Amino acid sequence: MTATWVVLAGMAAGPPPAAGQVVTSGQTITQGPARDRMPAQTGTAMIRGRILAADNGRPLRRARITLTAPELGTENRTTSTNPDGRYEIKDLPAGRYSMTVARSGYLTLRYGQRRPLEQGKPLQISDKQLVDSVDFSLPRMSLITGHITDEVNEPISGVQVWAMRSTYFEGRRKLVPVGNIMSDDSGQYRILGLVPGTYYVMATMRETWTVTDGGVEQVMGYAPTYFPGVTSVGDARRVTVAVGQEASNTDFSLIPGRAAKVSGTAVDSRGRPLGGQSVSVNQEFRGPNNMMMFGMSGSTVAADGTFTIKNLAPGEYKLVVRTSTEGKIPTQQVQEAAAAPITVSGGDIDNIMLVTSAGWSASGQVVDDRGGVPGISRDRIRIVARPLNGDSDPRMGGGNPDSGRVKDDWTFAVSNVFGAARIRVTLPDGWMVKAVLHDSRDIADTLIDMKSGEELSEIQVIVTNKVTTISGQLTDDKGAPITDGTVIVFADDSEKWSEDSRFVRSARPDQQGQYQIKGLPPGEYLAVAMDYVQEGMWNDPEYLDSVRRYAQKFVLTDGALQAVALKLVASEAR
């Protein structure tokens, strides 16, 4: 355990416990599945503790504590610490809780989190139980600071500077943003709120200027530049920060490059030129939990459908065009769109073809495993078509708010799906997807790709409250019970390993060392307990392949309660 990271809770009197950024114009909006919650339930249990600063031990006032209990389906419970750093939350129903503590200037921690980017642990609470000394020592946030200059070492303001780390996202390992800031008038930047770890620092700027060389004018711009002043991530130098540390003097100069002309043709789904419509230019910085997007001026489409975007600075962009066309009913207007990713790296780009589409759609009905109406509120169910990646997705914001909502007759319709996607169903705890049938074939894990305007209809989403449960105790190599580690359960068939797979789950044990995973489909599985796993690592097939030799194999049957005791594997053992 790293004492400066978090101090775990102790247990006091009472009986023993039972065994969502969409971004518009640079603003980040948390994105997650819609889920209505019931009002908070009243119970008889209590949690209390104290929040301290890890560096000097002083009490932290106004730290915010948030409790969630997905199994109960109730509203979150929140409170704040008093001037002595103490808090208590009363009238809690028995259940399995997640707990988060946040305070300005400090890193947000979850109960049981010992190291950076680790999942939190569940806190199991019984009726009438007092859970005392649930204390946290919050570490100060880490930060990266430096100055951005131009090619002649003059400071530049208005440069967007990003801290990025490598993670598995959208089917591959890539750099994703975890923090960003704009440089000030002295060229200084300060990226705050970082957890200890290793980062790449990248700077981007969309400004262009004209130079004359031998009587020939040429438009220039700055290429995305990585510390210490290179354009290739392979040549970049990583920046490592410890707990509460400032990595200062991370200074570098932007590298200029030739701006480009980008041209092509834009037509609708019937091949008609989109004269008068606008082709916009966007820059997107996506990660597993958020997205930052910046728009800039593009080009108006000519009468013959051609468009030209001049003087585009080096970088990665997405071209997007939208239009309205007639639907099957003459008075009905259908919204169409198209997107194309491009990389500007010094040369002009020609012959881009943008063909708008209404996207494909899916529709059907939700039933329980007896063919009737499920015994849950339809407002707590949502069906989505999750795209394989977002590079060619022209949608911005939340799209159609009614897409995927279950109606009074338990039918649903998912609209405006662009590219290959999988059908995913959000359900309250205590329910799981049994099958997603189309023409008697289960497509719950099938990657679906259809043409514009096509509809995958008569889908039957079968849900059940006969939920599979895997549980067990973690032990060390001598068989003694332990309370830390991360359990990963994944399908024996590697073809089922993918991001957002229904066949891969993780969990951390509660304060008694008991873990629990619900809702996996029946099948053959592997289970392993690692002493430390960064959250989301189980999305990477290479990681799962690296730990499978330590895993225990078992078969999970329909609706089964499966006990699997696991011995902890040290991460260094791999």
N, C-alpha and C positions, 0 to 999 in steps of 0.2 A: 504494500500500500504506500502511496506517496502522500505523506502527511500534509504537505503544503497544498495538495489538490483538493481534498475533501476529507472531513472527519465524519465517519459513519455513525449512525444512531446507536444508542444503547437502549435497552428495554427496561421499563419500570413495572410497577404493580399492575395486576390485571391478569386475566386468563391467557394462556398461550395462544398464538394465532393459529388459525386453521391452515391445514396443508394446501397538412396543407398544405416564387414571386413573379406574379405577372407584373410587367413594368410598362408604363406609358410615360414617355417624355422623361425618362431617367428616374421615375419614382418606383419604388419597390412595393408591391402589394403581395401579401402572403397568399399562396395558392394551395388549395387542398380540397378534398371531397366534401360536398355539402352534406351535413348531418345535423338534423334538428335534435335538440336535447330536451329531456324532460326537466321540470323544475327540480331544484336541489331537494334530496330526501333528507329527512331528519333521523338521526340515530342517537346512540348513547356513548360512542367512543370519542376520544380526544387525542390530539397530537400537540406536543409543545416542544420547544427547543430554543436554541440561541444561534444567531448568525454573527460570526466574527470575521475580521480581516485576517487572511492567512499570513501576511507579512509582519504584522506587529501585534496581533491578538486583540485589537480594540474592537468593541461592539460596533456593529453597523446598524444604524437606525434607517428606517424607511426602506429596508430590503423587502422585496415583494415575494411572497410565498404563494405558489399555485398548486392546488391538488386536483388531479383528474382521476376519474374511475370509469374507464370505458365499459367495463362489465355492467356497471349500474346505469349507464346511459344518462347520467344527470349533468346539470350544469357544473362548471368548474367552481371550486371554492378557493377564495383568495383572502389573504390578510397581509399586513405589513408589520415589521418589527417596531418596538418602542425604542426610546433613547438608549436603553440598556441592551439592545439587540435581541430582546426576547419576543416570542410570539406564541400564540396558541390558537388552535382551530377546534371548536367544540361541535357537539351534536352530529358526529359523523356516523353514517350507517356502516355496518361491517362490509368489508370488501378489500379489493386489491388495488392500491393507489399508485399513481405516478406523481412525483413531487419535483417541482422546479423552483429554484431561488435565483432572483435577479436583482442587481443593484448597479446603478450608474458607476462607471469606472472600474467595475470588476467583471470577471467572466461569469456568465450564467451557468449554474451547475444543476444537475439532476441528482436526486437521491441515489446513493450508491456508486456514483461516478468517481472513479479513482484516477483516471488518466484522460488526456485530451481525446475528444471525438469518440469516447466510449458511450454505449447506451447506459441509461440509468437502470436502477433495479426497482422492482415493485416493492411496495410496503404493504404487507398483509396485516389487516386490522380486524379484530373480533369485536362483538358487541360488548359494551361496557369496559372496553380496554383503554387504559391510559398508556399511550406510547410516549415516553418521556425522553428527553435528551436527544431529540432528533436535531443534532447540531451540524452546522456547516461552517467551514473555513473557506471563505471566498478568496481566490487568488486574484491579484490585479491582472487586468488584461495586458497582453503583449502588444507591441506596436512596431511598425517599420516606418522610419522617417528618412528624408533625404531631400535633395534638390534636383530639379530638372532644368537642363540648359539646352540651348540650341547647338548647332555644329561649331559655333565660334565661342562657346561657353558663356553666352548671355542667358540670364534666367528667363524662363517662359511661364506665363500664367495661363490658367485655363486648360491645362493638360490633365486628362483623366488618367489617374494612376491606379493600377489594379494589383492586389495581392492574389495570387492564384496557386492552387495546389492540384496535384494529380489525383484523379479519382475515376472510378468506372462509371460512365454515364452515357446513355443512349447507345449502348452496344459496344463501347470501346473505352479504353483508358485514355483520358484527355485532361487538359488543364481547365479547371472551372474557377470562376471568381468567388472569393470568399470575403472580400472587402475592397472598397475603392474610395477615392477622395480626389478632389480637384486641387491642382497646385495654385498657390497664391501669387501675389505680384512679385514676390522675391524668388519664385520658382520652388518654394518649399512645399512638401506634402507630408502628411501624417496619417497613416492608415491605422485606425484604432480597432479595438475589439477582437484582436487575433488570439487564438488559442496557441499554446506552445507547439512548434512544429517547423517544417521546412516549406518555404514558399518560393515561387518565382514572382518577380515584380515586372510588370509590363506597363508601358505608357502609350496612350493613343491621343491623337489630335487630328481634327478634320479640317484644319485651316490650310489653304493653298496660297501660293504667290507666284508671280511671274519673274523669270530671269531672262536676260538677253545674252546669248553667246554667239559671237561672230555675226551679229545682225539677225539671228534667229531667236524668236521668243519661245520660251518653253515654260509650262506650268509645273510647279513642284509642290510637293506635300511631304508630310512626315510619315514614314512607315511605322507600324507598331514596333516599338523598340523595347527589348528586354534588358534588365540590369545584367552586365555593367555597360551596356551600349552596343547591343547586337540585334540583328533582325531575325535570327534563327534561334528557336528555343533550345536546339541542340548545343548552341554555343553559350547559352545563358548560364549565369552563376546563381546557384540557389542561396537563399537567405534563411538562416535558422535563428529562431528566437526561443528563449526559455521562458518559464513562468514569470510574468510581470516584467520581462526584459524589453528594452528598446533597442532595436537594431538601427542605429543611427548612421549617418554618413553614407546612406545607400544612394549615392549620387550617380547620375549618368546623363549623357547627352542624347537627344533624339537624332535619328539618322534620316536625312532627307532622301526622297526618291521621286521619280517622275510621276506626275498625275496622269491618268488615263482617260480615254474616251471609250464609253461603253454604249453599244448600239444594238438594236435588234428590232423585232416585230412583235406586236401584241394584238391578239385576236380573241374573240369569244369562243365558246364551245361549238358554235356553228361555222367557225372560220371567218367571221365578219370582222373587219378592222375595228379597233377600239378608238377611233378618232375622237379627240377631245378629252379622253380619260387621262389620268395622271399615273405615271410609273414612279413610285416612291422608292427611296433608298433608305434602308434601315441597317443599323448595326446592332447585333444581339450578343449578349454575354450570358449564357445559360449555365445553370447548375442544377443539382438534384432538387433543390428546394426554392429556387428563385430564378428570375430572369431580369436582366437590365436591357432596355432597348432605347436606342437613340435614332431619331428620324432626321433626315436632311432633305433639302430640295432635290427633286428628281427631274422629270421631263414630261411634257405634254405629248401625247401620242398624235401623230399627224393623221390626215384623212386616209392615207393608204396603210395605216397601221404601224408605220415605222416610228422609232423613237431614238433619240441620242442624248446621252448624259455626258456632259463635258467636265473635264477637270476634277475627276474623282481621285482623292488622295489614296495612296497605298493602304490596303487593309482588306478585311473580309466583310462582305455585305450580303444583304438579301434584297433583291428587287421584288416589289409587290405591285400588282395592278388589280383594280376592282371595277366591276360594272354591274348593271342590271339588264336582264334579258326577259323575254316573254316566257311564261311558263306554259304548261299544257292547256291551261285556261287562258284565253287571250288577255283578259284583264289582270291576270296574275303576274306579278313581277318576281323574278328569281334572282337572288344575289349570287354573283360568280366572282371568283378570285383566282389568282395564280401567283406563284412565288418561285424564284430561282436564286440559289446561292452563287456568289461569284467571289473570286479572289483577285484583287488588283495588285500587281507586283512589278509594274514598270512598263508593260506593253498594253496597247489598246485591245479591247475585247469586242468582237463582232459576232453577228449572227445569233444573238440570243433569241430564243423563241418562247414567248409567254402566251400560253393558251389557257384562258380562264375556265373554271369548272365550278359547279355548284357543290362539288364533293359528292361522296356517296353517303348513303344513310342505312340505318338498320332499324327494324321495328319488330314488335312482338308483344308477348304477355308474360307476366310473372305469376307463377303458381307454386304451391308447395309440393312436397313429394307424394302427396295423395291426389294431386290434380285439382286441389281446391284453392281457396283464398288463404294466403299465409296469415298466421296469427300475430302480425306485427303491423305497426303503422306504415302505410305506404310512403309517408313523408321521410322515413328513415332508410329508404332504398334509393340508390341512384345507379343508373347504367351509363357507362362511358365507353367510347372507343379510343383507347390509348395508342397514339401513333408510335411507330418504331423510333423515329427521331423527328426533330422539328425543323430541319434545314429547308424543307420544301413546303412547310405549312404556312399559308398566307394569313391565318387568323391572328388577330390581336385582341387582347382582353379576354373576357370570359365567354364570348360567342353567344349563342342562343341560350338564354337562361332556362328555357323549358326543355332543352335537349336532355334526354335521359331521365326526366321526371316520370314517376309512375302516376297514371291518371286514376280517376275514380273506378273505372272498370278494370284496373290493373294492367292496362296496356301501356306501352312506352314507345317513344321514337327518338332515335339518336340521329342528329343531322349534321351536315357540313363536316364530314370526315374526309381528310385529304391524305392520300397515300396509305401505305400498309399500316394496319392497326390491329390490336387485340381487344375483344370485348371484356370489360372488367365491371364487376358489380360491387358496390359498397353496401354493406349490411351492418346492422347493429350486432354487438357481441351476443353470442348465443345462437347465431344463425350462420350458415355457410351455403355456398353454391354447390349443389349436387351435380348439375349439368347445365350446359347451354346448348339446346338442341336446334338443329336446322335440318329438315329432311331426314329426321331420325339419326343424324350424325352429331356427336358431341364436338362443338367448336369452341369450347371454353378456353382452349389454349392455342387455337389456330390463328396464324397471322393472316388477316384478311386484306385483300387489295382489290378494289373494284373500280370501275370506270365512272366518269362523271355522270351524275344523274341516276345511277343504278341504285336499287334498294334491295337490301338483304331482308326480306320480310318473313313473317310467320316464325320468328324465333321464339322459342319457349325457354325462359329462364326458370329453372327448377331450384328452389331453395328449400332448406331443411333445418329443423332445430335439433336433429340428431347429429350433433357436432362431434367430430373426432377430437380426442384430447390425448396429448402426450405429456407425461409428468414424470418426475423422478428426483432423486437426491444426487448432489454432486459430492464426490469424495476425492481425497488425494490418492497418491500411488500406494498408500498403506491401508486404504479403505476408510480413513477417518473423515467424517462429514466436514465440508467446507462451505463457505457462504459466498464465495466470489468466483468469477469466471463468466464466460458467455457460451451459451449452447446454440449450436447451429444444426438444424435438421434439414436435410436436402434429399431430393430424389436420387435413387441409385442410378437412374438413367440420366446421363449427362445432357441428352437432348432437351431435357426439361429445365436446364440451368439457364436462366436469362434474367435480365433486370425485370423486377416486378412479377416474378414467377409465382404462381400459386403453390408451387412445390418446394419452395425454399422459405424457411422461417428462422427467426432467431429469438432468443430470450435470455434474460439474466435471472438468476435465482433471487428469491426473497431473503429476508433476514435469517431464515432457518435453513437456507441452502436448497430450498425446493424450487424447481422451475416448472413452468407450464406453458404449453403451446397448443392452441386450439385451431380447428378449422382447416387442417390439411386434407386434401383429397386422399382417398384410399390408394394404396400402392406400396412399393418397396422403397425403403428409405435408409439413409445413413444418418447417424447422430454423433456429434463430437462436441466436447467441451474444451474451449481454449481459455487460457488465463487472461488473454487480452486480444480483443478484436476491434478495430475501428469500425464505427457504424457504417453500414453499407458495403463492407468488403465482401459480404456473401453474394452481392450482385455480380461479382467478377468470376466467371467460370474458371479462370486460372487459379484463383485462390481456393475455390472448392476442390479443384483437382489436387492441390498441394496438401490438403488436410484429409482427404478421403481415406488415406492409408491408416489414419489413427481412429477412424470412425467405427461405430458399432452398427451392424446391419439388423433391420427388423422389418416386419410387414405390418402395415396399418390397414385394418379392415373398416368397412362402412360403419360409422357411428361408434367406433371402438374407443375405449379408455385404455391406453397403452402405457405401462410403466417401463421406463428405461433409465436405469441407474448408470451414471457416467463418471469416469475418472478424468480429472483435469489434465490437460496436455499443456506443457509450457510452450509459449510461442517460440522460444529459442530452439526448441526441439526440432522444429521444422527445418 
